[in-house]
Amino acid sequence: MKSKNKNANGVNRNSSVFSVVQSIVAVAAIAFILYIFTFYVDGEMGVILIAFLLFAPVISFAFMLYSRKHVRISLSCDGYVKKFSKLTVSVTVERIGRLPLGIIEVCPAVSEVFDQKVKTYRLAVARAESKKFSFDVPAVIGGNGWVAIDSVFTSGFLGFLRLRAKCVLPQPVSVGVIPDIPEIKASNQLFRNIADVVLTTDDEEDRDTSMLFSANTAPGYEHREYVSGDPLKRVNWKLSSKKNTLMVRLDEAVASVQPMIVLDLYRRSSDNPVDAVIREEHLIQAVFGLLEVLIRQGIACNFAYTAANGDTVMESVDNPDYPEQLLLKVLAVRIRNDRRIPLSGVVSSACACVIATTDCGGDISALTSHFDSKDNICLLSDKDGTVNHTDISMWYLDSDNKFKMV
């Protein structure tokens, strides 16, 4: 093995020496041709060629120094794109000043949710004050991503010289890649478990509330028919199905009979970025698949997620059209490393709670301990085989769109 390495190193050294010799020979050949052309063919033209080869690099270098301080770059694209579609990104290169610019090299960069094959673009901004170009990047993984300008260079004579431009690069643009949300059937065991808890809690509240009324009043909550503008979270779906018309509760005590879904897109700084976004996509698909089947079956939910400022947002989801809007809100938030969703301001009295997380490590207790009772809490993981560090049941969504226990 040592002899092979030595031979390989020897070949590399020989190749380097040969390359240097080849360059020297090429330069010597050009100088010889110029000499012959100047003194034996056309002296005037030969002098012009020599002047060009000597002064052109100097002039080009001067333009390159000027250009690196007189260029402005801007970037724009849509905020969302469907998975497996192409995102069109527009880049504008502006000239600041009156003198023309040299060759400008723009090096874009994209996050892991996009195809990483992004090339460098070169353009000349001479007479025009600005030039625009666009490029397409395929979206390959669902989740939050970004598009940015990684670096800008000014290029000199024949591209041999290059300097980094001294311009302020535009801020990365956040882009949400919308994944396909699977259609979950109501026969799934996880949904049935949640629905049973909701119906049981609803019956218990009806019995408890009836004791608050006198003999001259009707037992249970007071209701009236639904009027346009009433929040759907107050609809008593059970009573509505019996009366064949929407009936609305007049009280506020409905939060406890609504299940809660907590989305914890936790990413460790040591995680592989590509593996992390794949796990996050799987979890988002499972969560919103579950959310949609609950709403379709008339079960309003409370949904908690992390906002862009790092705070927790909890929204009541009771409209079949709202999960799609909520998905866009989740995809618009850039994930911060080593940060779980804070639950300090979240109501902890839900009848059932699904904590969906990409990391079920030992510090998951920071989430589970927030709730009063663990009897109706379950964990939702992004994949099978996840190690469960708690005594709480854990589920995952398999490739057949069925929830199964880990």
ChimeraX attribute file (.defattr): number of C-alpha atoms within 10 A of each C-alpha:
attribute: neighborCount
match mode: 1-to-1
recipient: residues
	/A:1	6
	/A:2	7
	/A:3	8
	/A:4	9
	/A:5	10
	/A:6	11
	/A:7	12
	/A:8	12
	/A:9	12
	/A:10	12
	/A:11	12
	/A:12	12
	/A:13	12
	/A:14	12
	/A:15	12
	/A:16	12
	/A:17	12
	/A:18	12
	/A:19	12
	/A:20	12
	/A:21	12
	/A:22	12
	/A:23	12
	/A:24	12
	/A:25	12
	/A:26	12
	/A:27	12
	/A:28	12
	/A:29	12
	/A:30	12
	/A:31	13
	/A:32	12
	/A:33	12
	/A:34	19
	/A:35	16
	/A:36	14
	/A:37	17
	/A:38	18
	/A:39	12
	/A:40	10
	/A:41	12
	/A:42	11
	/A:43	15
	/A:44	11
	/A:45	13
	/A:46	19
	/A:47	16
	/A:48	12
	/A:49	15
	/A:50	15
	/A:51	11
	/A:52	12
	/A:53	11
	/A:54	11
	/A:55	12
	/A:56	15
	/A:57	16
	/A:58	14
	/A:59	12
	/A:60	19
	/A:61	20
	/A:62	13
	/A:63	20
	/A:64	25
	/A:65	20
	/A:66	18
	/A:67	28
	/A:68	22
	/A:69	17
	/A:70	18
	/A:71	23
	/A:72	19
	/A:73	19
	/A:74	16
	/A:75	20
	/A:76	16
	/A:77	16
	/A:78	13
	/A:79	17
	/A:80	18
	/A:81	19
	/A:82	17
	/A:83	20
	/A:84	16
	/A:85	14
	/A:86	16
	/A:87	22
	/A:88	14
	/A:89	18
	/A:90	15
	/A:91	18
	/A:92	14
	/A:93	20
	/A:94	18
	/A:95	21
	/A:96	15
	/A:97	13
	/A:98	10
	/A:99	15
	/A:100	18
	/A:101	27
	/A:102	23
	/A:103	23
	/A:104	25
	/A:105	20
	/A:106	21
	/A:107	16
	/A:108	19
	/A:109	19
	/A:110	19
	/A:111	19
	/A:112	21
	/A:113	24
	/A:114	23
	/A:115	15
	/A:116	14
	/A:117	9
	/A:118	14
	/A:119	11
	/A:120	11
	/A:121	14
	/A:122	14
	/A:123	17
	/A:124	17
	/A:125	19
	/A:126	15
	/A:127	11
	/A:128	11
	/A:129	16
	/A:130	16
	/A:131	15
	/A:132	13
	/A:133	11
	/A:134	13
	/A:135	14
	/A:136	13
	/A:137	18
	/A:138	18
	/A:139	26
	/A:140	19
	/A:141	24
	/A:142	27
	/A:143	31
	/A:144	25
	/A:145	26
	/A:146	19
	/A:147	21
	/A:148	20
	/A:149	19
	/A:150	13
	/A:151	17
	/A:152	25
	/A:153	20
	/A:154	29
	/A:155	28
	/A:156	24
	/A:157	17
	/A:158	10
	/A:159	10
	/A:160	8
	/A:161	13
	/A:162	18
	/A:163	17
	/A:164	16
	/A:165	24
	/A:166	17
	/A:167	16
	/A:168	13
	/A:169	16
	/A:170	14
	/A:171	12
	/A:172	17
	/A:173	18
	/A:174	20
	/A:175	24
	/A:176	27
	/A:177	28
	/A:178	24
	/A:179	21
	/A:180	14
	/A:181	19
	/A:182	19
	/A:183	15
	/A:184	21
	/A:185	16
	/A:186	15
	/A:187	9
	/A:188	15
	/A:189	14
	/A:190	20
	/A:191	18
	/A:192	13
	/A:193	12
	/A:194	23
	/A:195	20
	/A:196	12
	/A:197	17
	/A:198	21
	/A:199	16
	/A:200	14
	/A:201	18
	/A:202	19
	/A:203	15
	/A:204	12
	/A:205	17
	/A:206	14
	/A:207	14
	/A:208	13
	/A:209	15
	/A:210	16
	/A:211	11
	/A:212	12
	/A:213	12
	/A:214	9
	/A:215	9
	/A:216	6
	/A:217	10
	/A:218	10
	/A:219	16
	/A:220	17
	/A:221	19
	/A:222	14
	/A:223	16
	/A:224	11
	/A:225	13
	/A:226	18
	/A:227	10
	/A:228	7
	/A:229	6
	/A:230	11
	/A:231	13
	/A:232	20
	/A:233	22
	/A:234	20
	/A:235	24
	/A:236	20
	/A:237	20
	/A:238	15
	/A:239	15
	/A:240	15
	/A:241	11
	/A:242	10
	/A:243	10
	/A:244	9
	/A:245	12
	/A:246	19
	/A:247	23
	/A:248	23
	/A:249	20
	/A:250	12
	/A:251	10
	/A:252	8
	/A:253	12
	/A:254	16
	/A:255	19
	/A:256	17
	/A:257	23
	/A:258	27
	/A:259	25
	/A:260	29
	/A:261	26
	/A:262	24
	/A:263	23
	/A:264	24
	/A:265	26
	/A:266	20
	/A:267	22
	/A:268	15
	/A:269	12
	/A:270	9
	/A:271	11
	/A:272	10
	/A:273	14
	/A:274	12
	/A:275	10
	/A:276	18
	/A:277	24
	/A:278	17
	/A:279	21
	/A:280	25
	/A:281	25
	/A:282	22
	/A:283	24
	/A:284	27
	/A:285	23
	/A:286	26
	/A:287	27
	/A:288	22
	/A:289	20
	/A:290	24
	/A:291	24
	/A:292	27
	/A:293	19
	/A:294	24
	/A:295	18
	/A:296	14
	/A:297	13
	/A:298	19
	/A:299	25
	/A:300	28
	/A:301	26
	/A:302	21
	/A:303	21
	/A:304	21
	/A:305	23
	/A:306	25
	/A:307	17
	/A:308	15
	/A:309	8
	/A:310	16
	/A:311	14
	/A:312	18
	/A:313	16
	/A:314	20
	/A:315	13
	/A:316	18
	/A:317	23
	/A:318	24
	/A:319	17
	/A:320	16
	/A:321	12
	/A:322	13
	/A:323	18
	/A:324	13
	/A:325	9
	/A:326	15
	/A:327	19
	/A:328	17
	/A:329	15
	/A:330	20
	/A:331	23
	/A:332	19
	/A:333	20
	/A:334	19
	/A:335	22
	/A:336	15
	/A:337	13
	/A:338	11
	/A:339	15
	/A:340	22
	/A:341	21
	/A:342	18
	/A:343	21
	/A:344	11
	/A:345	10
	/A:346	15
	/A:347	14
	/A:348	18
	/A:349	17
	/A:350	23
	/A:351	22
	/A:352	26
	/A:353	26
	/A:354	22
	/A:355	21
	/A:356	25
	/A:357	26
	/A:358	24
	/A:359	21
	/A:360	21
	/A:361	13
	/A:362	11
	/A:363	11
	/A:364	18
	/A:365	12
	/A:366	12
	/A:367	17
	/A:368	19
	/A:369	11
	/A:370	16
	/A:371	17
	/A:372	12
	/A:373	15
	/A:374	15
	/A:375	12
	/A:376	18
	/A:377	22
	/A:378	21
	/A:379	23
	/A:380	28
	/A:381	28
	/A:382	25
	/A:383	17
	/A:384	14
	/A:385	10
	/A:386	16
	/A:387	13
	/A:388	17
	/A:389	12
	/A:390	14
	/A:391	8
	/A:392	14
	/A:393	15
	/A:394	23
	/A:395	22
	/A:396	25
	/A:397	26
	/A:398	15
	/A:399	9
	/A:400	8
	/A:401	17
	/A:402	19
	/A:403	21
	/A:404	15
	/A:405	17
	/A:406	17
